[in-house]
Amino acid sequence: MDGNYWQSFKLLACACGGEVLEREGILAVSTGLPVAMLNIAFVKRTLADPQASLKEVMHFYDEKGLPFVVKVREGVDLESQPASAALGMPYSDTVPGMALYPVPAPPEPVHGLSIKRVSDSKRLNDYQRVAAEGFGIPLEFAERLMGPAFLEVEGFESYLGTMDDEPVGVSSVFVDGAVAGVYNVAALPSYRRRGIGEAMTWRSVARGGEAGCTVAVLEASEMGKPMYERMGFRVVAPYRTFRRPNL
């Protein structure tokens, strides 16, 4: 799960013109956008000198003028957590990393929902608009993150759900070995609670099954976690988040 998360974020950031800092035990990824959760530094293993490593991470983002977060999966490096706090980045929250094993056959799709792969500029534009509204970010951010190069990232596929020809939901999947990472699941606010987010998730999971993946993984929002639990996902990798206050 860690590897899929790290690699997917790194590839997507590079596709949108971002930058990456890799050091022993650290992967810091910058999308270039002024949103902390779009600039993540992952602690991958026990750090020899947590304060020195995290200071380098801070410099990496500060020289770009970008907010950022540090993520440490529970049990990976206990010393990096107090080191983060000592550097002015206290604990913020925990994002549940969830897994579905084995990958089952998907249920019947929502009646009236058509899901197609995003393969042209028209569908990409619709994907960007739904993602922006679904995640509550400016459309210009979605356009930068999910530009034409987004469709060319090896291992990724993205999907657009429509009802009566109206774009209403999106999702993506990153297939890496036996692991299918589900990303960017969103539905228009006006179409929520109709099973669209779940159906979009199942489409990404199904692609993993088609590719021979044995497990599907995702990082859940507070709103999405109960839905994923109903689908059979279970928390296996709690990612503790550290960030500067008000950034």
C-alpha positions in Angstrom: 0.0 0.0 0.0 2.8 2.4 0.9 4.5 1.8 -2.5 1.4 2.4 -4.5 0.7 5.6 -2.6 4.2 6.9 -3.0 4.6 6.0 -6.6 1.2 7.3 -7.7 1.7 10.7 -6.0 5.2 11.0 -7.4 4.1 10.2 -11.0 1.1 12.5 -10.9 3.1 15.4 -9.5 5.7 15.0 -12.2 3.0 14.9 -14.9 1.7 18.3 -13.8 5.1 19.8 -13.7 5.9 19.3 -10.0 9.1 18.4 -8.3 10.4 15.6 -6.1 13.0 15.4 -3.4 14.2 11.9 -2.5 16.5 11.1 0.3 17.2 8.1 2.5 13.9 7.4 4.1 12.1 10.5 2.7 10.0 11.2 -0.4 8.9 14.8 -0.7 6.5 15.6 -3.6 5.5 19.1 -4.7 2.7 19.7 -7.2 3.4 23.4 -7.2 -0.1 24.3 -6.0 -0.8 26.2 -2.8 -2.7 23.4 -1.1 -1.0 21.6 1.8 -2.5 18.2 1.0 -1.2 18.4 -2.6 2.4 18.7 -1.3 3.2 15.7 0.8 6.5 14.5 2.4 6.4 10.8 3.2 8.6 9.3 5.9 9.2 5.9 4.4 11.4 4.3 7.1 13.3 5.0 10.3 15.3 8.2 9.8 18.9 8.3 11.1 18.5 12.0 12.0 14.8 13.0 11.9 15.4 16.7 12.6 18.0 17.1 9.9 15.8 15.2 7.4 12.7 17.1 8.2 14.6 20.5 8.1 15.6 19.6 4.5 12.0 18.8 3.7 10.9 22.2 5.1 13.5 24.0 3.0 12.4 22.1 -0.1 8.9 23.5 0.3 9.8 26.9 1.8 11.9 27.9 -1.1 8.9 27.4 -3.3 6.6 29.2 -0.9 4.3 26.2 -0.6 2.3 24.8 2.3 2.8 21.1 2.9 2.2 18.1 5.2 4.4 15.3 6.5 2.9 11.8 6.6 4.2 9.0 8.7 2.4 5.6 8.7 1.9 4.4 12.3 4.7 2.2 13.4 7.2 3.4 10.8 9.3 5.9 12.7 8.3 7.0 16.2 11.1 9.6 16.5 10.1 11.5 13.4 6.8 12.4 15.1 8.2 14.4 18.1 10.8 15.8 15.7 8.0 17.2 13.5 6.4 18.8 16.5 9.7 20.3 17.7 10.1 21.9 14.3 6.7 23.6 14.5 4.7 20.9 12.7 2.4 19.2 15.3 0.2 16.3 14.8 -2.9 17.2 12.8 -5.0 14.1 12.0 -4.8 10.5 10.8 -5.9 9.5 7.3 -7.0 5.9 7.2 -5.3 3.8 4.5 -7.7 1.0 3.6 -7.4 -2.3 1.7 -9.8 -4.7 0.1 -8.6 -8.3 -0.1 -9.3 -10.4 -2.1 -10.5 -8.2 -5.0 -14.1 -9.4 -5.6 -16.3 -9.2 -8.7 -18.1 -5.8 -8.6 -21.9 -5.5 -8.0 -24.3 -4.3 -10.6 -23.8 -0.6 -11.4 -26.2 2.2 -10.3 -29.3 2.3 -12.6 -28.9 5.0 -15.1 -25.2 5.6 -14.5 -22.8 5.2 -17.4 -19.1 4.9 -16.7 -16.5 5.5 -19.5 -12.8 5.7 -19.5 -11.4 9.2 -19.9 -9.6 9.1 -23.2 -10.2 12.4 -24.9 -10.2 16.1 -24.2 -14.0 16.3 -23.8 -14.1 13.7 -21.1 -11.0 15.1 -19.5 -12.6 18.5 -19.2 -15.7 17.0 -17.7 -13.5 15.0 -15.3 -11.7 18.1 -14.2 -15.0 20.0 -13.5 -16.5 17.1 -11.5 -13.3 16.7 -9.5 -13.0 20.4 -8.8 -16.6 20.6 -7.5 -16.4 17.2 -5.7 -13.2 18.1 -3.9 -14.1 21.7 -3.4 -11.0 23.1 -5.2 -10.7 25.8 -7.8 -11.2 24.5 -11.4 -7.8 25.9 -12.4 -6.1 23.6 -9.8 -7.9 20.6 -11.2 -6.9 21.6 -14.7 -3.3 21.8 -13.7 -3.3 18.6 -11.7 -5.2 16.6 -14.3 -4.0 18.1 -17.6 -3.4 16.1 -20.8 -0.2 14.5 -19.4 -2.4 13.0 -16.6 -3.9 10.6 -19.2 -0.5 9.4 -20.3 0.8 8.3 -16.9 1.8 4.7 -17.1 -0.4 2.4 -15.0 -3.2 5.0 -14.6 -6.7 4.9 -15.9 -9.4 7.4 -15.1 -13.2 7.2 -15.4 -16.1 9.6 -15.9 -19.6 8.7 -14.7 -22.7 10.3 -16.4 -26.4 10.3 -15.8 -28.6 11.5 -18.7 -25.4 12.7 -20.3 -24.6 14.9 -17.3 -21.1 14.3 -15.8 -21.7 13.4 -12.2 -18.8 11.3 -10.9 -15.1 10.5 -11.3 -12.4 8.0 -10.2 -9.0 6.8 -11.1 -6.9 3.7 -10.6 -3.1 3.1 -10.5 -2.2 -0.5 -11.2 1.3 -1.4 -9.9 2.1 -5.1 -9.7 -0.5 -6.9 -7.6 -1.9 -3.7 -6.1 -4.7 -1.4 -7.5 -4.7 2.0 -5.9 -8.0 3.8 -6.1 -7.8 7.6 -6.3 -9.8 10.7 -7.0 -13.2 9.3 -6.2 -15.7 12.1 -6.2 -19.3 12.9 -7.1 -21.0 16.3 -7.7 -22.4 17.5 -4.4 -25.9 17.6 -5.9 -25.6 13.9 -6.8 -24.3 12.5 -3.5 -26.1 9.7 -1.6 -27.1 8.0 -4.8 -24.4 5.4 -4.8 -22.3 7.2 -7.4 -19.1 7.4 -5.4 -19.4 3.7 -4.6 -20.0 2.8 -8.2 -17.0 4.9 -9.3 -14.9 3.1 -6.7 -16.1 -0.3 -7.9 -15.1 0.6 -11.5 -11.5 1.3 -10.4 -11.4 -1.8 -8.3 -12.7 -3.8 -11.2 -9.9 -2.5 -13.4 -7.5 -3.9 -10.8 -9.2 -7.2 -10.9 -9.0 -7.2 -14.7 -5.2 -6.5 -14.5 -4.7 -9.4 -12.1 -4.4 -7.4 -8.9 -5.0 -9.3 -5.6 -5.6 -6.2 -3.4 -7.2 -2.8 -3.9 -6.1 0.1 -1.6 -7.2 3.7 -1.0 -6.9 6.6 1.4 -10.3 7.5 2.8 -11.8 10.8 3.7 -13.9 11.0 6.9 -17.0 11.2 4.7 -16.0 8.3 2.5 -14.8 5.9 5.2 -18.2 4.4 6.1 -18.9 3.8 2.4 -15.6 2.0 1.9 -16.3 -0.1 5.0 -19.6 -1.2 3.5 -17.7 -2.3 0.4 -15.4 -4.5 2.4 -12.4 -2.2 2.8 -10.6 -2.3 6.1 -8.1 0.1 7.7 -4.6 -1.4 7.5 -2.3 1.7 7.3 -3.2 4.7 9.4 -1.2 7.7 8.1 -0.5 10.3 10.8 -0.3 13.8 9.4 1.8 16.7 10.7 1.6 20.2 9.5 2.2 23.8 10.5 -0.8 25.5 12.1 -2.8 27.7 9.7 -0.9 26.4 6.6 
